[in-house]
């Protein structure tokens, strides 16, 4: 356990010291590939995605995927430490990506190393993916087709080692509201901003018949608005951006249809950038959830998006750290959180029957 823990801490510090902003992860992927090789894990690679398959793989057994991501967001304003210099003060390790999701990467890697030598009735794959923070198409979406069939996944994200068994999906809608231009000093034209106010108010107050037991209601937020060319011209176009956090009560396609039915104006279009980031989750009756219950871990629903949205199989989020620290200045992880995570991953998976 001590060897796994100290190797994990060293690996995390190495990751922090290499900038790995989404879509620019090649150098950190090189470093992690070297680390995995030094552990004797024989990694495979596609672009900046890395995976290892436990040596006892058999097509006759179900497969458990251990996944986390190697990319980070850009540093927020307000850092008092260098975000790319791992700084340890007492039990804290400060650095960009330490909490989200470097700690999960190194803890899952440590657990995978140990579990490769443990007899199991299922296969085990470790996948460390890229572009998670931007839901990029060259991340996990590109890697999964290259892997054997996956039956269930544990996704390493900062959850305090309690399982997020449901996760909201995401749709971003680009709205265009058309009006008729005219002189602002005269009673001419149709103001697209005034029409947009009607649309925004409809979206703000829209409710759905079904509410998810774990995730609650769908959340709609108008997050951007743009209109007008100059002060004395009635605007003939207003653009809005709508953030929609979907739930397992509806598919993204059904959610979009309901929104459009409630905004039926011929002068308004709502176009999704994508419907691929679906809500996800796992049954309370699944053996992994049941096993976590015996370990006194508390299931919950997560409002934040992860690579689960791109997994066409059951999954849950489980990892060291606190989601509230993610994407913040002076992001950190506690060393004890990593040690606890390694031990819990091993205990969970060792006693699992799939």
C-alpha positions in Angstrom: 0.0 0.0 0.0 2.8 2.5 0.9 4.5 1.8 -2.5 1.3 2.4 -4.4 0.6 5.5 -2.4 4.0 7.2 -2.8 4.2 6.3 -6.5 0.7 7.9 -6.9 1.9 11.1 -5.2 5.0 11.3 -7.3 2.9 10.7 -10.5 0.4 13.4 -9.5 3.2 15.9 -9.0 4.6 15.0 -12.4 1.2 15.6 -14.0 0.7 19.0 -12.4 4.1 20.2 -13.6 3.1 19.5 -17.3 0.4 21.9 -18.7 -2.4 19.8 -20.1 -5.2 22.1 -21.1 -7.9 20.3 -23.1 -6.8 19.5 -26.7 -3.2 20.1 -25.7 -2.5 17.0 -23.6 0.3 15.4 -25.7 3.1 16.1 -23.3 1.3 14.9 -20.2 0.1 11.8 -22.2 3.8 11.1 -23.0 4.6 11.3 -19.3 1.7 9.1 -18.2 2.6 6.6 -20.9 6.2 6.4 -19.5 4.8 6.0 -16.0 2.5 3.2 -17.0 5.3 1.4 -18.8 7.5 1.8 -15.7 4.8 0.0 -13.7 4.9 -2.9 -16.2 1.3 -2.2 -17.5 2.0 -2.2 -21.3 -0.2 0.8 -22.3 -1.9 1.3 -25.6 -2.4 4.8 -27.1 -4.7 6.5 -29.5 -4.0 10.2 -29.9 -3.8 11.4 -26.3 -5.9 8.5 -24.8 -4.1 5.7 -22.9 -5.4 2.4 -21.8 -4.2 -0.8 -20.2 -5.9 -4.2 -20.2 -5.3 -6.5 -17.2 -3.4 -9.6 -18.5 -6.1 -12.2 -17.6 -8.6 -10.8 -20.2 -11.1 -13.3 -21.4 -14.0 -12.6 -23.9 -16.1 -15.0 -21.8 -16.1 -12.6 -18.8 -17.8 -9.2 -18.3 -15.6 -6.1 -18.3 -15.2 -3.3 -15.8 -13.8 -0.1 -17.0 -11.8 2.3 -14.7 -11.7 5.7 -16.3 -10.6 9.2 -15.5 -9.3 12.2 -17.6 -5.8 13.7 -18.0 -6.8 17.2 -19.2 -7.5 20.3 -17.3 -9.3 23.6 -17.8 -7.3 26.8 -18.1 -6.1 28.3 -14.8 -8.7 30.6 -13.2 -7.8 34.1 -12.0 -6.6 34.5 -8.5 -4.0 31.7 -8.0 -1.6 32.5 -5.2 0.6 29.4 -6.2 2.0 28.7 -9.6 -0.7 26.4 -11.0 1.9 24.3 -12.8 4.2 23.8 -9.9 3.1 21.1 -7.5 3.3 22.7 -4.0 2.8 20.6 -0.9 1.9 22.3 2.4 1.2 19.8 5.2 -1.3 17.4 3.7 -2.4 19.6 0.8 -1.0 19.3 -2.8 -1.8 22.5 -4.7 -1.7 22.6 -8.5 -4.0 22.8 -11.6 -5.8 19.5 -12.1 -4.8 18.1 -8.7 -8.4 17.6 -7.6 -10.0 17.4 -11.1 -9.0 14.8 -11.9 -5.4 14.1 -11.3 -6.0 12.5 -8.0 -8.5 10.1 -9.6 -6.0 9.3 -12.4 -3.3 8.3 -10.0 -5.5 6.5 -7.5 -7.2 4.4 -10.2 -3.8 3.6 -11.7 -2.5 2.5 -8.3 -5.6 0.3 -7.7 -5.3 -1.2 -11.2 -1.7 -2.1 -10.6 -2.7 -4.1 -7.5 -5.9 -5.6 -9.0 -4.1 -7.0 -12.0 -2.7 -9.7 -9.7 -6.0 -10.4 -7.9 -8.3 -13.2 -9.1 -11.6 -11.8 -10.5 -14.6 -13.1 -12.3 -14.5 -10.1 -14.7 -12.0 -8.3 -16.9 -10.4 -5.0 -15.9 -9.4 -2.1 -18.2 -7.9 1.2 -17.2 -8.6 4.1 -19.6 -7.1 7.6 -19.1 -8.8 9.8 -21.6 -8.3 13.3 -23.0 -10.5 16.3 -23.9 -13.0 15.6 -21.1 -13.3 19.2 -20.0 -14.5 20.2 -23.5 -16.4 17.0 -24.3 -14.1 16.7 -27.3 -14.6 14.1 -30.1 -10.9 13.1 -29.8 -11.3 12.0 -26.2 -13.1 9.0 -24.8 -15.5 9.0 -27.7 -12.6 8.1 -30.0 -11.1 5.6 -27.6 -14.1 3.5 -26.7 -14.6 1.9 -30.1 -11.0 0.5 -29.8 -11.7 -1.3 -26.6 -13.4 -4.6 -25.9 -17.1 -4.5 -25.0 -17.6 -2.7 -21.7 -20.3 -3.8 -19.3 -19.9 -1.2 -16.5 -17.6 1.7 -15.6 -16.3 3.6 -12.6 -15.4 7.1 -13.6 -12.9 8.9 -11.5 -14.1 12.4 -10.6 -14.0 14.3 -7.3 -17.0 13.0 -5.3 -15.5 12.5 -1.9 -15.5 8.8 -2.6 -19.3 8.7 -2.5 -20.9 7.3 -5.7 -22.7 9.6 -8.1 -25.1 7.1 -9.6 -26.8 9.6 -11.9 -25.5 12.6 -13.8 -27.3 15.4 -15.7 -26.7 15.7 -19.4 -26.1 18.8 -21.4 -27.6 20.5 -24.4 -26.5 24.0 -25.6 -29.1 25.7 -27.8 -28.4 28.6 -30.1 -31.5 30.7 -30.4 -32.3 33.3 -33.1 -35.2 35.7 -32.7 -36.1 37.7 -35.7 -37.7 41.1 -35.8 -38.0 44.0 -38.3 -35.6 46.9 -38.3 -36.7 50.5 -38.0 -35.8 53.9 -36.7 -35.8 54.0 -32.9 -37.3 57.5 -32.9 -40.3 56.4 -34.9 -43.0 53.8 -34.3 -41.5 51.5 -36.8 -40.2 48.0 -36.9 -40.5 45.0 -34.6 -38.0 44.9 -31.8 -36.2 41.5 -31.7 -35.1 42.1 -28.2 -38.7 42.5 -27.0 -39.6 39.3 -28.7 -36.6 37.6 -27.1 -37.8 38.7 -23.7 -40.9 36.7 -24.3 -38.8 33.7 -25.3 -36.5 34.1 -22.3 -39.5 34.3 -19.9 -41.0 31.2 -21.4 -37.8 29.3 -21.0 -37.3 30.6 -17.5 -40.7 29.3 -16.3 -40.9 26.1 -18.3 -41.5 23.0 -16.2 -41.6 19.4 -17.3 -44.2 16.8 -16.2 -41.6 14.2 -15.2 -39.0 14.9 -12.5 -36.0 12.6 -11.9 -35.9 10.9 -8.5 -32.2 11.3 -8.3 -31.4 14.4 -10.3 -34.5 16.5 -9.7 -36.0 18.8 -12.5 -34.4 19.7 -15.8 -32.7 23.1 -15.5 -32.8 25.7 -18.3 -30.6 28.8 -18.1 -30.4 31.5 -20.7 -26.7 32.3 -20.4 -25.8 34.7 -23.2 -27.7 37.3 -25.3 -26.6 39.5 -28.2 -28.5 42.1 -30.2 -28.4 45.5 -31.9 -26.0 47.5 -34.1 -26.4 51.0 -32.7 -28.6 53.0 -30.3 -31.1 54.5 -32.9 -31.9 51.3 -34.8 -34.6 48.9 -33.8 -32.8 45.5 -33.8 -34.1 42.9 -36.3 -32.1 40.0 -34.8 -31.5 38.9 -31.2 -29.3 35.8 -30.5 -29.4 33.9 -27.2 -27.5 30.9 -25.8 -29.5 28.4 -23.7 -27.8 26.0 -21.3 -30.1 22.9 -20.7 -29.2 20.4 -18.0 -31.2 17.3 -18.9 -32.1 14.3 -16.6 -32.8 10.7 -17.0 -36.6 11.5 -17.0 -36.3 12.3 -20.7 -33.8 11.8 -23.6 -32.1 14.9 -24.9 -34.2 14.6 -28.1 -37.4 14.5 -26.1 -36.3 17.4 -24.0 -35.6 19.4 -27.1 -39.0 18.6 -28.6 -40.8 19.8 -25.4 -38.8 23.0 -25.3 -39.6 23.7 -29.0 -43.3 23.0 -28.5 -43.4 25.6 -25.7 -41.6 28.2 -27.9 -43.8 27.8 -31.1 -43.1 31.2 -32.7 -42.2 31.2 -36.4 -39.8 34.1 -35.7 -37.7 32.0 -33.2 -35.4 29.1 -33.9 -33.6 27.0 -31.3 -30.8 24.9 -32.7 -28.9 22.4 -30.6 -25.1 22.4 -30.9 -25.3 18.7 -30.1 -27.6 16.2 -28.4 -24.9 13.6 -27.7 -24.2 14.6 -24.1 -26.9 12.5 -22.5 -27.9 12.0 -18.9 -26.4 8.9 -17.5 -26.5 6.6 -14.5 -26.8 3.2 -13.0 -29.4 1.2 -11.1 -29.5 1.1 -7.4 -29.7 -2.6 -7.7 -26.4 -2.9 -9.7 -23.8 -5.0 -7.9 -21.3 -2.1 -7.8 -23.9 0.1 -6.0 -24.9 -2.7 -3.7 -21.2 -3.3 -2.9 -20.7 0.5 -2.2 -23.7 0.4 0.2 -22.0 -2.3 2.3 -19.0 0.0 2.4 -21.2 2.8 3.8 -20.9 5.0 0.7 -23.9 7.3 0.0 -25.3 7.4 -3.5 -26.3 10.8 -4.9 -27.1 12.6 -8.1 -24.6 14.9 -9.8 -25.3 18.1 -11.6 -21.9 18.3 -13.3 -21.1 16.7 -16.6 -18.3 14.1 -17.2 -17.3 11.5 -19.8 -20.2 9.4 -18.5 -22.3 11.3 -21.0 -20.5 9.5 -23.8 -20.7 6.0 -22.3 -23.4 3.7 -23.8 -23.3 1.4 -20.7 -24.0 1.7 -17.0 -21.5 3.9 -15.0 -21.1 5.8 -11.8 -18.7 8.5 -10.7 -16.4 7.8 -7.7 -13.2 9.6 -6.9 -11.1 11.5 -4.3 -11.5 15.2 -3.8 -14.4 17.7 -3.7 -16.2 18.9 -6.8 -16.4 22.4 -5.2 -12.6 22.7 -5.6 -12.7 22.0 -9.4 -11.9 24.8 -11.8 -11.0 27.2 -8.9 -7.8 29.1 -8.0 -5.5 27.3 -5.6 -7.1 23.9 -6.4 -5.7 21.2 -4.2 -6.0 17.6 -3.0 -5.2 16.1 0.3 -2.7 13.2 0.3 -4.9 11.3 2.8 -7.7 11.5 0.2 -5.6 9.7 -2.3 -4.5 7.0 0.1 -8.1 6.5 1.2 -9.2 6.3 -2.5 -6.6 3.7 -3.4 -7.7 1.5 -0.5 -11.4 2.0 -1.2 -11.0 1.2 -4.9 -9.1 -2.0 -4.1 -11.6 -3.0 -1.4 -14.6 -2.3 -3.6 -13.3 -4.1 -6.7 -11.7 -7.0 -4.9 -15.1 -8.0 -3.3 -17.1 -7.3 -6.4 -19.1 -10.0 -8.3 -20.3 -9.1 -11.8 
